[in-house]
Amino acid sequence: MNITISPSGISGTIEAPASKSLTQRAIAAGLLAEGSTVILNPAYCNDSLAAVAMAGELGASVHSEPDRIIIESRRKPTGAVTLNCSESGLALRMFAPISAIITESVKLEGQGSLMRRPVAMIGQALSQLGVTVEATDGRLPLKLTGRLRPGRAFVDGSAGSQLLTGLLMALPLADGESRIDVAGLTSKPYIRLTLSLLAEFGITVENDSFRTFIIPGNQSYRAHEYTVEGDWSSAAFLLVAGAMAGRVTVNGLNLHSVQADRAILTVLNDAGAALFAAPDAVTSSLSGLHSFTFDATDSPDLFPPLAALAAGCEGTSSIRGVSRLRHKESDRAVAIADVLEAMKIRVKISGDEMLITGGRVQGAVVSSHNDHRIAMMASVMAASATAPVTVAGAEAVAKSYPGFYNDMGRLGAVIF
């Protein structure tokens, strides 16, 4: 699907979409709990729908309503189970340990870009805890045989935190204490997010400086009503749009959230954007923007909105953490550079740093690279471009933010 966005003034108020990261974690917790868990304000995006389907295959009864998901975990699957992760990296890495604590034979499949992502780290971790893992040339499909056992395992955290999240969620149900030693953990805020959710569901994990996690066994998840907070990852695009092309207020944001992408406020402030924060809302307004420096290693999903922001800043901005972009829905570093260059914005990648020199964004035809965040980046830049921008593959936004183009239209963007 091609979407064309004409240069537009942006103004208005939008309710933040719900966090897909928290929705997926809450679905997993509901699966592991005994009784009925009600998830309020869920994110109904493709990644969340994949998690719902996987929970159903693993024995949960799932009922979806417009404003809630009700999960009852009543039965354990018998025989082999096949789980389709769709294109969700979190669903794959989180549900691999979770499925292994529930049943003894699991096949994990995926589609699209997920089929190109490496899965060796899953086998390296689970094999230390009693699970036999078979992959195809280090890629999906992935076959797990045997139950996850308590014990001690080492995890390389340099590639991300999603597998560790799955281990932290699964091992409390093992029949003994476990210890996970982690080296080089990136995306620490996402582990804070996981630990916060686990505490709400009654699970205890001892965290020693994000290097060692002690997980008591024989715990029980507490089924209850859980409300998903607004998503800072999605809100970042809207706030950048306000800073570049008008005035945008995003409601429903927790200013004290442990979500990694709340750091967008720091960057907008550093870049000179006009910001106003209320208890549960943030307003970002057009202002004279200047270059900034930010290390996105712990918040790699911020790279695309930060790249859009840098394009509208005077001077050359530096964003570190390029190494975290190689195995996303696209090679995101290459995709960002491709879109920026098509819009006549200078970009240079030097090692782990991306340097972007702001300028007048030009109209162009660009590809989303089948990456939801690249589609949103290009669309935000289009609002302040000199001529219309066409985004090919714009349907990719459904992965995390299906209502993105509707919301941009409500803010005044001219879309056709």
MOWOLIN-V90611 format. One record per residue. N is the residue number from 0. OMEGA is omega in degrees with one decimal (none if undefined). Layout:
BEGIN
n=<N N>
omega=<OMEGA OMEGA>
END
This chain:
BEGIN
n=<0 1 2 3 4 5 6 7 8 9 10 11 12 13 14 15 16 17 18 19 20 21 22 23 24 25 26 27 28 29 30 31 32 33 34 35 36 37 38 39 40 41 42 43 44 45 46 47 48 49 50 51 52 53 54 55 56 57 58 59 60 61 62 63 64 65 66 67 68 69 70 71 72 73 74 75 76 77 78 79 80 81 82 83 84 85 86 87 88 89 90 91 92 93 94 95 96 97 98 99 100 101 102 103 104 105 106 107 108 109 110 111 112 113 114 115 116 117 118 119 120 121 122 123 124 125 126 127 128 129 130 131 132 133 134 135 136 137 138 139 140 141 142 143 144 145 146 147 148 149 150 151 152 153 154 155 156 157 158 159 160 161 162 163 164 165 166 167 168 169 170 171 172 173 174 175 176 177 178 179 180 181 182 183 184 185 186 187 188 189 190 191 192 193 194 195 196 197 198 199 200 201 202 203 204 205 206 207 208 209 210 211 212 213 214 215 216 217 218 219 220 221 222 223 224 225 226 227 228 229 230 231 232 233 234 235 236 237 238 239 240 241 242 243 244 245 246 247 248 249 250 251 252 253 254 255 256 257 258 259 260 261 262 263 264 265 266 267 268 269 270 271 272 273 274 275 276 277 278 279 280 281 282 283 284 285 286 287 288 289 290 291 292 293 294 295 296 297 298 299 300 301 302 303 304 305 306 307 308 309 310 311 312 313 314 315 316 317 318 319 320 321 322 323 324 325 326 327 328 329 330 331 332 333 334 335 336 337 338 339 340 341 342 343 344 345 346 347 348 349 350 351 352 353 354 355 356 357 358 359 360 361 362 363 364 365 366 367 368 369 370 371 372 373 374 375 376 377 378 379 380 381 382 383 384 385 386 387 388 389 390 391 392 393 394 395 396 397 398 399 400 401 402 403 404 405 406 407 408 409 410 411 412 413 414 415>
omega=<175.9 175.7 176.3 -179.8 177.3 174.8 -170.6 166.9 -177.2 179.8 176.2 -177.6 -178.0 172.3 -179.0 172.2 -179.9 -178.9 177.0 178.3 178.4 178.2 -179.5 178.0 -179.6 176.4 178.6 179.0 177.1 175.7 -174.7 -179.1 173.7 -177.9 -173.4 176.4 178.5 179.2 -179.0 179.4 -179.2 172.8 178.2 175.7 -175.9 -179.6 178.4 178.5 175.3 179.2 177.0 -179.5 -179.9 176.6 177.4 178.8 -178.7 169.6 -178.7 168.1 -173.9 177.0 -176.6 173.0 -176.4 -174.6 -176.7 170.8 179.8 -176.4 173.6 -179.8 -170.9 -172.3 174.2 -179.5 174.5 -178.2 -176.7 -179.8 174.1 -178.0 176.5 -177.7 -174.5 177.7 -173.7 176.2 177.9 179.6 179.3 -171.4 179.1 -175.6 177.0 176.4 -178.2 179.6 -178.5 174.7 -176.1 -173.5 -169.9 -177.8 -175.6 171.1 179.7 179.1 177.6 177.8 176.6 -174.6 -179.2 -179.7 179.3 -175.6 -179.9 -179.8 -175.9 -177.2 178.1 178.7 -178.8 -179.4 -173.3 -179.8 176.9 -176.2 169.4 -177.6 174.0 -174.3 176.5 178.2 179.1 -179.2 178.0 -178.9 173.6 2.2 -176.1 179.3 178.6 178.5 -179.7 -179.4 174.5 -178.6 173.2 180.0 -179.1 -179.2 174.9 179.4 172.4 -175.7 -174.5 -178.6 179.6 -171.0 -170.1 178.2 177.1 174.7 179.4 178.6 179.8 179.4 -175.0 -169.4 173.9 179.7 176.9 -174.2 176.4 -177.8 178.0 175.8 176.6 174.7 -173.6 176.1 172.6 -175.1 170.0 179.9 177.7 179.3 178.7 174.9 172.5 178.8 179.3 -178.8 177.9 178.7 178.9 179.4 178.6 178.5 172.9 -177.0 -178.8 175.0 177.1 -176.7 177.7 173.7 178.7 175.9 179.7 177.5 175.5 -173.1 176.0 178.9 176.5 175.9 178.6 173.4 -179.6 176.7 -179.3 178.9 -176.0 179.9 179.5 -180.0 179.6 -172.6 178.2 179.4 178.8 -179.5 -179.1 179.8 -178.9 -179.9 175.7 177.6 177.9 -178.7 -176.1 -168.2 179.2 -177.8 -178.6 170.9 176.7 177.6 173.4 178.5 177.0 -176.8 178.6 -178.4 173.1 176.3 -176.9 -170.1 168.6 178.1 176.8 178.9 178.9 -177.2 178.3 178.1 179.6 -178.8 176.3 178.4 175.3 -175.9 171.2 -177.9 172.4 -177.2 -178.5 -178.4 177.2 175.1 178.2 -174.4 177.4 -179.6 176.1 -174.5 176.9 -173.1 -177.6 175.2 -178.3 175.3 -176.6 -178.7 -179.5 -179.9 -173.7 179.0 176.4 -175.5 -177.9 177.6 177.0 177.2 176.5 179.1 -178.9 179.2 -179.1 -178.6 172.1 -179.9 -175.8 179.3 179.4 177.2 179.5 179.3 -177.9 -178.4 -179.3 -172.3 -169.1 -175.0 171.9 178.5 172.5 162.0 -164.6 177.2 178.6 -178.6 178.5 -179.4 -179.3 -178.9 -179.6 -179.5 177.0 179.1 174.9 173.9 -177.4 179.6 178.8 175.8 -179.4 -176.6 -177.5 -174.8 172.4 179.4 -176.9 178.7 -176.7 -179.1 179.6 -179.1 -177.6 173.4 -176.8 167.3 -175.9 177.8 173.8 -174.6 -177.1 -175.8 -176.2 -176.4 175.1 177.2 -179.7 177.1 -178.8 -177.5 176.8 178.1 -176.4 -176.7 -179.3 -179.1 179.4 -177.0 -177.9 176.4 176.1 179.5 176.5 -177.4 -176.6 179.6 179.5 -177.6 -178.7 179.9 -176.7 -170.8 -175.7 -177.4 -174.2 -175.8 173.6 -179.7 177.1 177.1 177.9 178.9 176.1 177.7 178.0 -172.3 176.1 none>
END
